[in-house]
Amino acid sequence: MILNRLMSNISSILVNSCVKMKFPGTMDVLVPSNGFMILYGNKLLGEYEFKNDIYNLKDILLNSTHEIRIGRTYKIVTETGVPYEFLDEDGCIKVETPKEYYSIKKYLQNNSALIYEVPSKGRDLAGYNLIFSDINGNYYNIWDVDAVKNAFVNGSQTKFIQILQDSLNTLNPNNKNSVYISVNGKMVEVNKKSIQIEPYEVIMS
């Protein structure tokens, strides 16, 4: 319940923040779907003629951890090192919150693994996200920003929301100045042309 209230407040502050910064696509009606409205390969269950078709959906290999999205399930196949410990019997983990995202990132610091999205496990409607790269072509998402991570892990709800909003303001693509931000423990210069906004996903009924 606490997380639900937190994410609700984050949603509100993000919408207000993005309106002020003229980010596109954030005024859609939000559909809370945590465990309620599930998509399989971008389709609802009822859109499949045969339920067995869901199990035939192919896993999707990720190119980088910045492609991990909250609300989706991933298979982690260890190449070198010790197996990731927080997996279910199918070798999968659902990323329910940024906590699981940070756990996977930490694991990959000392181990090598392939990460696959598993559409057959279903996913929630996509939440708001922002991805960007530094000038060297390394990609990140909003949860990689150190201020956001530290506030989520250590801070209060109010502090986390404020820092998240500040980080969004910093990464505003309309900012004409050079932008530097601390990511994964180091300062990087943001390639402002790389900033991509992923608005909340909605289903029109």
C-alpha positions in Angstrom: 0.0 0.0 0.0 2.9 2.4 0.8 4.4 1.7 -2.6 1.1 2.3 -4.3 0.7 5.6 -2.6 4.3 6.5 -3.5 3.9 5.6 -7.2 0.6 7.5 -7.3 2.3 10.6 -5.9 5.2 10.1 -8.4 2.7 9.9 -11.2 1.1 13.1 -10.2 4.4 15.0 -9.8 5.7 13.6 -13.1 2.6 14.7 -15.0 2.8 18.2 -13.6 6.5 18.4 -14.1 6.3 17.2 -17.7 3.5 19.6 -18.5 5.7 22.5 -17.4 8.7 21.2 -19.4 6.5 20.5 -22.5 7.5 16.8 -22.6 5.2 15.1 -25.1 2.6 12.5 -24.4 2.1 12.8 -20.7 -1.4 14.1 -20.5 -3.0 10.7 -21.2 -5.4 9.2 -18.7 -3.4 7.0 -16.4 -4.6 3.4 -16.0 -3.4 1.8 -12.7 -2.8 -1.8 -13.8 -0.5 -3.4 -11.2 -1.5 -7.0 -11.4 -4.9 -6.0 -12.8 -4.6 -5.3 -16.5 -1.9 -7.6 -18.0 -0.5 -7.5 -21.5 1.1 -10.5 -23.2 3.2 -9.5 -26.2 1.4 -6.1 -26.2 -2.0 -7.8 -26.3 -4.7 -8.5 -23.7 -5.4 -12.1 -22.9 -8.8 -11.8 -24.6 -7.3 -10.8 -27.9 -5.7 -14.2 -28.3 -7.9 -16.8 -30.1 -6.1 -19.6 -28.2 -4.5 -19.2 -24.8 -1.7 -21.5 -25.8 -0.5 -18.9 -28.2 0.8 -16.9 -25.2 3.3 -19.7 -24.4 4.7 -19.5 -27.9 5.7 -15.8 -27.5 9.5 -15.6 -27.9 11.7 -14.1 -25.2 13.4 -10.8 -26.2 17.1 -10.4 -25.6 18.0 -7.0 -24.1 21.0 -5.1 -25.4 21.6 -3.2 -22.2 20.2 -2.9 -18.7 18.8 0.5 -19.5 16.1 -1.4 -21.4 14.7 -3.0 -18.3 11.2 -1.6 -17.4 9.3 -1.8 -14.2 6.3 -4.1 -14.3 7.9 -6.6 -16.7 9.4 -10.1 -16.1 12.9 -11.0 -17.1 14.9 -14.2 -17.4 18.6 -14.0 -16.3 20.9 -16.5 -17.8 24.3 -16.4 -16.2 27.3 -16.7 -18.5 30.1 -16.3 -16.0 30.0 -15.9 -12.2 27.4 -17.1 -9.7 23.7 -17.4 -10.6 21.4 -14.5 -9.7 19.7 -15.6 -6.5 16.3 -13.9 -6.7 14.8 -16.0 -9.5 11.6 -18.1 -9.5 11.5 -21.7 -10.6 11.6 -20.6 -14.3 14.7 -18.6 -13.8 12.8 -15.3 -14.0 12.2 -12.2 -11.9 9.4 -9.6 -12.2 10.8 -6.1 -11.7 8.1 -4.7 -9.5 9.9 -1.6 -8.3 13.3 0.1 -8.9 14.6 -2.1 -6.0 14.7 -5.1 -8.3 16.3 -3.0 -11.1 19.1 -1.9 -8.8 19.6 -5.5 -7.6 20.1 -6.7 -11.2 22.5 -3.8 -11.9 24.5 -4.7 -8.8 24.6 -8.3 -9.8 26.0 -7.5 -13.2 28.9 -5.6 -11.7 30.6 -8.9 -10.9 28.9 -11.4 -13.1 28.1 -11.7 -16.8 24.6 -12.7 -17.9 22.1 -12.5 -20.7 18.8 -10.8 -19.9 15.6 -11.6 -21.7 12.2 -10.1 -21.4 9.6 -12.8 -21.1 6.3 -11.7 -22.8 4.6 -15.0 -21.9 4.7 -14.0 -18.2 2.7 -10.9 -18.9 3.4 -7.3 -18.0 1.7 -4.3 -16.5 0.9 -1.2 -18.6 4.2 0.7 -19.1 4.9 3.5 -16.6 6.6 6.8 -17.3 10.2 6.5 -18.2 13.0 8.6 -19.6 16.2 7.3 -21.3 19.2 9.2 -22.4 22.9 8.7 -23.4 26.1 10.5 -22.6 28.2 12.0 -25.3 30.1 8.6 -25.6 27.0 6.7 -26.5 26.4 4.9 -23.2 22.6 4.7 -22.5 20.8 5.1 -19.1 17.3 5.5 -17.8 15.9 7.8 -15.1 16.6 5.2 -12.4 20.3 5.2 -13.1 20.6 8.9 -12.0 22.4 8.8 -8.7 20.3 11.4 -7.0 17.1 9.4 -7.9 18.7 6.1 -6.7 20.0 7.5 -3.4 16.7 9.2 -2.7 14.7 6.0 -3.4 17.0 3.8 -1.4 17.7 6.1 1.6 15.3 9.0 1.5 11.8 9.8 2.5 8.9 9.8 0.1 8.8 13.6 -0.1 12.6 13.8 -0.7 12.5 11.2 -3.4 9.7 12.9 -5.3 11.4 16.2 -5.2 14.8 14.9 -6.3 13.0 12.9 -9.1 11.4 16.1 -10.3 14.7 18.0 -10.1 16.4 15.3 -12.2 13.7 15.6 -14.8 14.2 19.4 -14.9 17.9 18.8 -15.4 17.3 16.4 -18.2 14.8 18.7 -19.9 15.6 18.5 -23.7 14.7 22.2 -24.0 17.6 23.1 -21.8 20.1 25.0 -24.0 23.1 24.6 -21.7 25.4 21.6 -21.5 24.0 19.1 -19.0 26.1 17.1 -16.6 24.5 14.6 -14.2 25.9 12.0 -11.9 25.1 8.5 -13.1 26.3 5.2 -11.6 28.9 7.0 -9.5 30.4 9.3 -12.2 29.6 12.6 -13.8 28.6 12.3 -17.4 27.7 14.9 -20.1 24.3 14.2 -21.5 23.7 14.0 -25.2 20.6 16.1 -25.2 19.5 14.9 -28.6 19.4 11.4 -27.2 16.7 12.1 -24.6 13.6 10.0 -25.2 10.4 10.3 -23.2 8.3 7.2 -22.7 4.9 8.3 -21.6 2.5 6.2 -19.6 0.9 3.5 -21.6 -2.9 3.6 -21.9 -5.6 1.3 -23.4 -8.6 3.1 -24.9 -11.8 1.2 -24.2 
